[in-house]
Amino acid sequence: MKRMRFAIGITLMVMLLAATFGISFAANVPNEYSNQIDWKQFSGQQIDVLFSIHPWEENLIPLIPQFEELTGIKVRVTKLPEQEYLTKVPADLTAGIFAFDVFMSQYYDAPKYTMEKWTQPLDEFMNNSKLTDPAWYDWEDFFAGARAVATIGAEYKDRIPITAEAQVLIYRKDILEKLGLKVPETFDELLATAKTIKEKENIAGITLRGGPELWWPMYGFVRSFGGEYIDLKNNASKINNPESKDAVDMYIKCLALTPPGTTSTGWDEINAAILTGKAAMFLDSSVIYSRLEDPKVSQVAGKMDIAPFVKGPAGRIAHSHYWSISMNPKAKNKEAAWLFIEWATSKQVQLQLAMKGVLSPRNSIWEDENFGKVFSKDFIESVKETLKTAVISPANMRFFEMMDILRAAVQEAFSDQSEPDLNGVNEKWQKMLDDMKAGK
Amino acid sequence: MLFKKGIPLPYLLTLPVVIALIIVLFYPTIYAVLMCFQSTGSGTGNPVFVGLENFKTLFTNKEFYQNGLNTLLFTIGSVGISFLLGFGLALLLNSIDFGVSVYRTVFILPIGVTPVVAGLTWNMLLNPLYGILNYFLGLIGIQPLGWTTDIRMALPSVIMIDVWQWTPFMLLILYAGLQMLPKEPYEAALIDGASSLQSFRYVTFPLLKPIIAIAVVLRGLEAFKAFDIIYTITKGGPGRATETWIVRAYMESFRFHRMEMGAVIGIIMLIITILVCRRIVRVLEK
């Protein structure tokens, strides 16, 4: 009798708790795969996938047995270091000897890849009710920027995003507190704060990329000032309009407050600068966050904090990046390959990856309470806030070539302490855009 | 059958080599030449014949001339300095008797380092923030220098590193040349009362001329197309300060997906190389 009463008591308590926290339970990602499609329909087939070495891939590979059990499809994985990967894939595709069914892709290359028909249109699989359960897959759950990535190269989806990152502000809270400064919210405050830090402390105010990829963080500046690189719809260069010019000026002013040798700094160097305490602020990709508190690589663990990207005259518009996966149009088992893509980008798998620190392009993961236990609240709030309005760059066929022209102009202006020749950049860009339109 | 029809055995025996050459040399070269007249603007699958359009694009581009000037400065600077240093060291080595093998080994070490490794190592040494070179300069009160990151210092810096790497090559060839020189002319000069400077000017230098020419030509060819060191250290930056033709060709082909522009630059470099070599060979023959 006593035992019975105890059991009823426990049951009631659980029910009460469930009722109280019902809402938060509802925000959880369900852990079942859809039962609306037959996962086993291609059992026995085999697919070959090619990955670039990356935290996403490192954490996905241990989950692949789940997929093999679910579908009976055998997955063979090959991986390559990123630099090698980015050279080998286009080279093999050009030569027509690319032999993988599914591969990782970066959206900057999308216009080239879709024009060359190197990527398979995915809409037909996503819209096929035998292969995809739309309610369960929930495409609208991806951030707007992530959905834009899928179709950036053409009218159709040729890639599905797998990761999300955006520019955020990382700063030394100890230094800001010591100097009585508040966390910058606008570009003007950012510049003033960086100046004060440089004057009063023996440390650079900020670290920013000034090397070959300076165009990446600079795009967040340009958009937040109301400017733009390229208007893809009207095939027009916008780099010399007044807003863009102001943004580039601001970027160069900030570069002057970075540690020495800024014209060669890339991702690794700015990471080193902030992690070794040579700079007080960092305005680049959120990917750095997991390293900040890792005492193996960070000399500033415990002193760091995070805030959303700063605001410009046009608001808070950070630059974001999404890795994606694509299918080879020459794949032998396309349906099986799609099931793999669908599985790898599903909420269930994305949540498991997010728990390991790989940030997801899906909104629901950020709302999930389990995810909230892995990352600090500040981090989730800052990145989520930033990702809501973050944008991707206007990639086109000759995007890297165009960015290289901008890169050289900014570096020259920074070195000579002169105005960057954005009219010159604009002229060259416009000519390239016109050439591209003419199919040259 | 074949033999009866009269294909001589020697031709048959060289056939494998000829086929190999066709595959690895003639085919790519001809392919590159053809590519110069095509555009891949609408996909590499269907290149379009555009005549001299690619050359026009290149020649009307200000950067092409800037890259050319960088290539010229790099080649002259690197060859000139490594020649002077190499020749000086060769003369020194030639005039001492003790510990020659030790010095020879030590001087030749840099040439054994892979250029990419040399580039990465120098990159660390010259790093403006953590580099050891700036640290030592700081000890004697000199402000840290932006060796490879200052737009005016970057080209001299990469030339310096190339000189470091290739001076041993000059040393090796010139030292071997000095060792081969006959003793008799020196004895004759000594009897005639020539000073050591005069015997260098009128005996060593003229006798060594062909060797010098070979060393300079080989070294010049290498410097003209030097890629590894420049790319690993500056990637052509800051601005366009260290962007040479070969770096540009690489960027066009593998970064910008414009194989045809890379091919055009490559072919222009090939033509320049052939012309310069022919000229030098003629001078040598005289």
Interface residues (C-beta under 8 A of the other chain):
Chain A: T87 P90 T94 K112 M115 E116 K117 G211 P212 P259 P260 G261 T262 T263 S264 A273 K278 M397 R398 F400 E401 D404 R407 A408 A409 Q411 E412 F414 S415 D416 D435 M436 G439 K440
Chain B: S39 G41 S42 G43 T44 G45 V48 V50 E53 N127 P128 L129 P144 G146 T148 T149 D150 I151 R152 T234 K235 G237 P238 G239 R240 M251 E252 F254 R255 F256 H257 R258 M259
